[in-house]
Amino acid sequence: MIVTDKFRNCAGKYFFSLIFISTMLTTGGCQQTKPGDTQTMSEPEATYTAPAITPGSSMPESKMTSSQSTASAEGSASTCQRELVALSKINQRLYAQKKAAFNELISSASVYTAVRDDITAQTKDTMDAFYKFKTQKICSDIEQTVRQALISRVDGSQ
């Protein structure tokens, strides 16, 4: 019974961290502006949407509904996880390395999620952007590693 409760608690933290990171990625580019605020842009910024994990609490308002955001967040998280599973079938050594990085991100996101409601909006914006970047980077690294491992198998240069 105790082991089951610990597992549920751990799995719950992991799930909410994944949702948090997924929401972060899908809503990270959205910002609220107050009436009267003016913004000037010298050049339009290029946007990049990477499949990854995103946070899901108290984010700035978005044009997406919460169900769309959650579905997109879960999709991003599951894409990254599927790439990890694929890597485990291709190269166990590389899988262990990438899985460790992924788990470290989830662990730190879990801590951030626990204190997110207690910090200032500016700190939230900063940390949300940071987690969005880290998540996209880790998922991109995983995807690249999968591609390279598959190429190495074809080339015979394992």
Secondary structure, 3 states (H helix, E strand, C coil): CHHHHHHHHHHHHHHHHHHHHHHHHHHCCCCCCCCCCCCCCCCCCCCCCCCCCECCCCCCCCCCCHHHHHHHHHHHHHHHHHHHHHHHHHCHHHHHHHHHHHHHHHHHHHHHHHHHHHCCHHHHHHHHHHHHHHHHHHHHHHHHHHHHHHHHHHHCCC
